[in-house]
Amino acid sequence: MSFPIVVWILTALAAVVIMLTRLRLSGAGAAGRFSISSRVPLTHFVAGIVALVLWLGVLVAPEDSLLGGPIVGILAIAFWWLTAICGLLILARWLPAKGRHAPEASGDSWSDGPGLSLLAHLGMVVGVLVFTYAYLTAAV
């Protein structure tokens, strides 16, 4: 499997993570131990959509066009990193708490614990590392 195919697969998976995170956290009773600001998932979604659109432009547009240029590529990578950082902040709702008055973790219909969030958002960080490497080495 060649490297550009891996980038395309990771791009599709990143789009799924962005959309599923939006769906999962859109309700008031999101799973986790702590509640997080509603701005974090919103920033995750908006930055992810912007990153996805810019990144697709980088992948399909010729290098000498506006969408294939270096400014768009750098912006796409920056928005991917913002999305990944917000995803890690979303994971913070699962941090363990100690003490007598520590809240219990709440579940939802998606999963019984942080497994799905860990897979999605740590995978997003790995994907963004691959995107950054692919862009910096001009592999895509």
C-alpha positions in Angstrom: 0.0 0.0 0.0 1.5 3.3 -1.0 1.7 6.3 1.3 -0.9 8.5 -0.6 -3.4 5.7 -0.2 -2.8 5.7 3.6 -3.3 9.5 3.6 -6.6 9.1 1.8 -7.8 6.4 4.2 -6.8 8.5 7.2 -8.5 11.5 5.7 -11.8 9.5 5.5 -11.4 8.2 9.0 -10.7 11.8 10.3 -14.0 12.9 8.6 -15.8 10.1 10.4 -14.3 11.1 13.8 -15.3 14.7 13.3 -18.9 13.8 12.4 -19.3 11.1 15.1 -17.9 13.4 17.8 -20.4 16.1 16.8 -23.3 13.5 16.9 -22.1 12.0 20.2 -21.6 15.3 22.1 -24.5 17.2 20.6 -26.8 16.2 23.5 -26.8 17.5 27.0 -26.0 14.1 28.6 -22.7 13.2 27.0 -20.9 10.3 28.6 -17.9 10.9 30.8 -16.9 11.7 34.3 -16.8 15.5 33.9 -18.7 17.9 31.8 -16.7 20.1 29.3 -17.5 23.4 27.8 -19.7 23.2 24.8 -17.2 25.4 23.0 -14.6 22.6 22.8 -16.8 20.2 20.7 -18.0 23.1 18.6 -14.4 24.2 18.0 -13.5 20.5 17.2 -16.3 20.3 14.7 -15.7 23.7 13.0 -11.9 23.3 12.9 -12.3 19.8 11.6 -14.6 20.8 8.8 -12.3 23.6 7.8 -9.2 21.3 8.0 -11.0 18.7 5.9 -12.0 21.1 3.2 -8.6 22.7 3.0 -6.9 19.3 3.1 -9.0 17.9 0.3 -8.0 20.9 -1.7 -4.4 20.2 -1.1 -4.8 16.6 -2.0 -6.8 17.1 -5.3 -5.7 20.5 -6.6 -2.7 21.1 -8.7 0.3 22.5 -6.9 0.3 25.7 -8.9 -3.4 26.5 -8.1 -4.6 28.5 -5.1 -6.0 25.4 -3.3 -2.8 23.4 -3.9 -0.5 26.2 -2.7 1.7 26.2 0.4 -0.5 28.7 2.3 -3.5 26.4 2.1 -1.4 23.4 3.0 0.0 25.1 6.1 -3.5 26.3 7.1 -4.9 22.8 6.6 -2.2 21.3 8.9 -2.8 24.0 11.5 -6.5 23.3 11.5 -5.9 19.6 11.8 -3.7 20.2 14.8 -6.4 22.4 16.4 -8.9 19.6 15.8 -6.6 17.0 17.4 -5.9 19.2 20.4 -9.7 19.8 20.9 -10.1 16.0 20.6 -7.6 15.5 23.4 -9.5 18.1 25.5 -12.7 16.2 24.9 -10.9 13.1 26.3 -10.3 15.0 29.5 -13.9 14.3 30.5 -12.8 10.8 31.2 -9.9 11.6 33.5 -10.0 9.6 36.7 -11.1 11.5 39.8 -10.2 10.7 43.4 -11.9 11.7 46.6 -15.1 11.1 48.4 -17.2 13.6 46.3 -15.7 12.6 43.0 -18.4 12.1 40.3 -19.1 8.7 38.8 -18.6 8.2 35.1 -21.8 8.3 33.2 -22.4 6.2 30.1 -24.4 6.5 27.0 -25.8 4.3 24.3 -22.6 4.4 22.2 -20.2 2.7 24.7 -19.7 1.8 28.3 -16.5 3.8 28.7 -13.8 5.9 27.1 -12.7 3.3 24.6 -14.4 4.8 21.6 -13.2 8.3 22.4 -9.7 7.0 23.0 -9.6 5.2 19.7 -11.0 8.1 17.8 -9.0 11.0 19.3 -5.7 9.2 19.8 -6.1 7.9 16.3 -6.7 11.5 15.1 -3.4 12.6 16.7 -1.6 9.8 14.9 -3.4 10.8 11.6 -2.4 14.4 12.0 1.2 13.4 12.6 1.0 11.4 9.3 -0.6 14.3 7.5 2.1 16.7 8.8 4.8 14.3 7.7 3.2 13.7 4.3 2.9 17.4 3.7 6.4 18.3 4.9 8.0 15.6 2.8 5.8 16.4 -0.2 4.5 12.8 -0.3 1.0 14.2 -1.2 
